[in-house]
Amino acid sequence: MNRLESHLRWLLLLIAITSLFASAEQGILTVHVKDVQGRPVQGLEIGTEGDGSSAITDRAGVARLRLAPHTRSGTSLSLQIVTPLAGKDLVIISPWDNRIRVPPFENGSDNFEAVVVADRGDRAILENGTALTAIVSKINRANSTSLPKDKTKTEQRRVLAEVSKVFGLTPDEVDEAIRAWGRRTADPSQQELATTYEKTYPILKFEYRLSFINVNRDFHSSSWIWVSYGTGLARSSYLASCAHDLCRHH
């Protein structure tokens, strides 16, 4: 065997090893799971819906998921929490619709998908921009696709209530947080989401009917008003002022 043949065989062997390594990476999706504070989440079993597999995140919050055969880069997939952490009720915050596009399979430092999770019902969700983006995106999408053109306020409130329940929050909490977030964010895309939400829900909270008895000894007549108002301390003070003003004028 001459030197040229020896070099050729080593070259072919190197190509074979490289191809084997590359093929081993084909069909593997790497996800990095963090909480809303940016901390890695260890021990969470996460996977893809439908065909595919699941894996448990390591100390760095990394899981490597084997995808279904013939899954290509750029394919859209839905993620799901398969087994939550002990004592935790986690919900996926980002991506907001649980869907990702499979990145290139090459071993690049950016070829992974970031996933953010939170404890269902955690009030920190209401202060987190990523979480609020997810919530308002779900609400806006539901209102634009699942409701008729002549959608009623009742149907809109149902959407708000259902999405709030997914995150373990009340509609009032979510409504107030979205409005406050929309006022303080400087991100144009987030401002657009908040504006779309407020166009759908122009009235703060729910309508309440109050009956005030005419104080001029005419107990058979009453005045009915519909009040729309915010939450918190403003609620009681606003109602008290309404009652005081109306009674004073009678």
N, C-alpha and C positions, 0 to 999 in steps of 0.2 A: 504494500500500500504506500503510494507516494504521499508527499506532504499535501498536495492539492486535494487528494481524495480525503485525507484526514480532516482538513479544514472544512471541506464540504459536508462531511458527516456531522461535525460539531455544529455547523451552521444549521443544518436540518434539525438536529436535536434541540437546539436553542429555539428555533421557530415552533417546534412541536410543544415544547414546555410553555412558551409564551401563549400559544393558542389555547392550550389546556387551561392555563390560569385565567385567560380572558373569558373562555366559555364558562368557567366556574362562576364568574361574576354576572353572566347573563341571567336575567330573571330574578335578580336579588334587589329588593327595594330597601334602602336604609332610611329609617325614620329616627328623628331626635325628638324626644318627648320632654316638655318642660311644663311647669305650672305657671300661673299668671304672674308670679314674682320672678320668673326666669330661672328657677332652680330645676335641675334634672330630676325626673321622676323615675325611680328605680322600682323594679318588680311588677310593673304593669304589663299584662298580656294584651297586646294590640295586634290586630290583623286586618285583612281585607274582607269585605263582604263577598259572598259567592265563592268562586274557586280561588285557590290560593292558600296561604298558611297564616299562622300567627306566631308571634315570638314574644319573649319577655324582655323588657328593657333592662340594661345593665346599670352599673353605678353612674355612668355618664348619661343615662336616659336613652341609650341607643338600642334599637332593635333592628334585626335584619330579617326581612320577610321574603320567603320564596314565593314568587308569583306563579300564576297558572301558566302552563306551557304556551309558548308562542305569544306571550304578552310583550308588546313592543314599547320602546321608549315613546313617550307622548300619549300613551293610553290613559284614559280617565278611569280612576278607581275610587271606590268608597271605603273609608276606614271605619273601624268599629272597635270599641273596647270589649274584649272577649271576657276577661276576668279582672274585675277591679281589685284594687288593693284592699287588704283586710281592714274593715272598719271605715272604708271610704266609699262614697257614692260619687264617682267622677263623671264628668261630662266633657266632651270635646268642644273646645272653644274655637280653635283655629286648626284647620280651615273651617269656616263658618258653616259650610254645607257638608262637611266631612269628606269632601272629594278632593283628590289630588291628581296631578298628571305625573306619570312615571318619568323621572329624570333619566338622562343618559346612563348607561350601565358602566361606563368607564370609571375607574377609581379616581375621580376628581374630588377635591376638597368640598366643592359646592354641590356634588351630586347626591343630595339627600333631601328629605322632606321634613320640615319643621312642624311639629304638632304641639298645640297648647291645650292643656286640660285644667279643670278647676273642680273644686268640691261643689256639688250641687247645693244651692242655698247659701253659699258663702257670700257675704255682703261685699267682700273685696271685688267681686265681679262688677259691682255697680260703679266702681272707681277706676276700672281698668279699660283703657281705650280699645285693646284687642277684643276683650270680652263684649264691650258695648257695640263694637263694629259687627261682631257675630250676631248679637241679639237683634239689632235693628235691621241687619241684612235679611235675617230670617223673616222678620215681620213684614218688611217691604216686599220681599219675594212672595210671601203668602197672599198679601193683599193684591198683588198685581196678577197673580196666576190662578188663584183658587176661588176668587169671589166674582160674582156677576158684576157687570158694569154698573148696575143700579144697586150696588151693595148697600146694605143698611148699616146703621151705627151698631146694631146688635151683632151683625156678622163681623164687623171690624173689631169689636171688643172681644169677640170669641177668638179671633186670631191673636190678639194681644195676650189674652188669658192663656191660650194654649202654648205659645212660645215662652211666656214667663214661667209656666209650669215645668217646661223642659229644663230650665236652669234652676228650678227650685225657688223662684222668686214670685212676688205678687205683682199684678198688673200696675198697681199704684207705684210701687218701688221702681219698676222698669220704666214707666212713663216719666217719672220725675228725673231719673238718672239720664235718660236719653236727652231730655230737653236741656238739662244742665251741661251735659257733655257737648251738645251741639253749639251752645253759647261759648264754651271755652276752647274748643279745638281750633287749631289753625290749619289743619289739614283740609284741603279743598274737597277731597273725596269723602271724608268723614262729614264735612259740612253738608255736602249734597245728600248723604244718607239721612242726616238729621232733618234737613229741610223736607225731603220726601215724606218722612214719617209725620212731621207736623202738618203737612198738607192733608194727610189722611186722617189725622187726629187733631183737628183744629181746636177742639174744646178740651180743656184740661179735665181729666178724670171723667166722672160720670155725672149725670144730671139727677138732681134731687128736687122733689116737690115738697114745698113747705106750706102749711096752712096756718094763716094768722087770723085769729078771731077778731072781728071788729070790736074795738074797745068801747064804742059808743052805744053799748047796751043792745046792739042789734046782733044777737048771737046766731041769727039765721043766715047772715051774709058772711062770707069769708073771702079772702084774697088768696089766689094761688099764684105762686111764682115758680119759675124754673131757674135753678141756680147752677152755674158751672164754675168750678173753682179748683184751686190746687190742693196740695196735701200738707201735712204737718201742722205747725202752729197756725199757719194762715187759715186753715180750714175753720177752726173754731172761732177765731177772731172775726173772720169774714161773715160767718153765719150770725154771730152775735150782733154785729153792726147792722146786718140786714134786718134782723128782728127789731132792733132798737129803733132804727129809722122808720120802718114801716109802722110800728105801733105808735110812734111819736106823731106821725101825720094823721092818725085816725082820731 
